[in-house]
Amino acid sequence: MRLGLTETIDCAHMLPGHSKCGQLHGHTYTVEVVVEGEMDGGMVLDFADLRAQIRTVLGRYDHRHWNDFLDYPTVENICQRIATELAEQLAFPFTIRVYEGQGKWAETAAAPRS
């Protein structure tokens, strides 16, 4: 069974040396997390618990400057960083998709860390 949640954060970034994105600008990032697991007691995971775990990670970045955390904060690098941190929080395998604005996204899958 798959279960998912979507959250948003607003962040600034710039891509050094990029012709268009080299200037400081911001995006609303939509972060979609889909966990996969077996149902226990009628559910895979309580939505409130999943939301809390996701917000623990995303709260570090909301209304912040991505360049404070990543040298080259493309949506691919942002997706990978969030996935790595979520793997420390979640007890299920998951897929994460990060949208940079509308219609542009990166996706990766991850397993929980033991």
C-alpha positions as CSV (number, residue, x, y, z in Angstrom):
1,M,0.0,0.0,0.0
2,R,1.2,3.5,-0.8
3,L,0.4,6.6,1.3
4,G,1.4,10.1,0.5
5,L,1.5,13.7,1.7
6,T,2.3,17.0,0.1
7,E,3.9,20.0,1.9
8,T,5.2,23.3,0.6
9,I,8.2,25.5,1.6
10,D,9.4,28.8,0.2
11,C,13.1,29.3,-0.3
12,A,15.6,31.5,-2.1
13,H,18.6,30.3,-4.1
14,M,20.9,31.1,-6.9
15,L,23.0,28.9,-9.2
16,P,26.5,30.4,-9.4
17,G,27.6,30.7,-13.0
18,H,24.2,30.0,-14.5
19,S,23.1,32.5,-17.1
20,K,19.6,32.9,-15.9
21,C,19.5,31.4,-12.4
22,G,22.8,33.0,-11.2
23,Q,20.8,35.9,-9.6
24,L,19.2,35.5,-6.2
25,H,15.5,34.5,-6.6
26,G,13.0,32.3,-4.9
27,H,10.5,29.5,-5.4
28,T,7.7,27.7,-3.7
29,Y,8.8,24.1,-3.5
30,T,6.1,21.5,-3.3
31,V,7.5,18.3,-1.7
32,E,5.5,15.1,-2.2
33,V,6.4,12.1,-0.1
34,V,5.0,8.6,-0.8
35,V,5.7,5.8,1.7
36,E,5.1,2.2,1.0
37,G,4.3,-0.4,3.6
38,E,1.9,-3.0,4.9
39,M,-1.2,-2.0,6.7
40,D,-1.3,-2.6,10.4
41,G,-4.6,-2.0,12.2
42,G,-6.2,-0.6,9.1
43,M,-3.4,1.9,8.1
44,V,0.1,2.0,6.9
45,L,1.0,5.1,9.0
46,D,-1.0,7.8,10.7
47,F,-1.0,11.0,8.5
48,A,-0.2,13.1,11.6
49,D,2.9,11.1,12.3
50,L,4.0,11.2,8.6
51,R,3.4,15.0,8.5
52,A,5.4,15.6,11.7
53,Q,8.3,13.7,10.3
54,I,8.3,15.5,7.0
55,R,7.9,18.9,8.7
56,T,10.9,18.1,11.0
57,V,13.1,18.0,7.9
58,L,11.4,20.7,5.8
59,G,11.3,23.2,8.7
60,R,15.1,23.5,8.5
61,Y,14.8,25.0,5.0
62,D,11.5,27.0,4.9
63,H,12.1,30.7,4.3
64,R,15.8,30.1,4.1
65,H,18.5,30.4,1.4
66,W,19.4,27.1,-0.1
67,N,22.9,28.2,-0.8
68,D,23.5,28.2,3.0
69,F,23.1,24.4,2.8
70,L,24.2,23.4,-0.8
71,D,26.9,24.7,-3.0
72,Y,24.8,24.3,-6.2
73,P,21.1,24.0,-5.1
74,T,19.4,22.6,-8.2
75,V,16.1,20.9,-7.7
76,E,18.0,17.6,-8.1
77,N,20.4,18.4,-5.3
78,I,17.6,19.7,-3.1
79,C,15.6,16.5,-3.7
80,Q,18.6,14.3,-2.8
81,R,19.3,16.3,0.4
82,I,15.7,16.1,1.6
83,A,15.6,12.4,0.8
84,T,18.7,11.7,2.7
85,E,17.4,13.5,5.8
86,L,13.9,11.9,5.5
87,A,15.5,8.4,5.4
88,E,16.7,9.1,8.9
89,Q,13.1,9.9,10.0
90,L,10.9,7.4,8.1
91,A,10.6,3.7,8.9
92,F,9.3,2.9,5.4
93,P,10.8,3.0,1.9
94,F,9.6,6.1,0.1
95,T,9.7,8.2,-3.0
96,I,10.1,11.9,-2.9
97,R,9.3,14.4,-5.6
98,V,10.3,18.0,-5.3
99,Y,8.6,20.6,-7.5
100,E,10.5,23.9,-8.1
101,G,7.6,26.2,-8.9
102,Q,5.0,24.6,-11.2
103,G,5.7,21.9,-13.7
104,K,9.4,21.4,-12.9
105,W,10.5,18.5,-10.6
106,A,13.1,16.0,-9.5
107,E,12.3,12.6,-8.0
108,T,14.2,9.9,-6.1
109,A,13.5,6.8,-4.0
110,A,15.1,6.0,-0.7
111,A,15.0,3.3,2.0
112,P,15.0,4.0,5.7
113,R,18.3,3.9,7.5
114,S,18.8,1.0,9.9
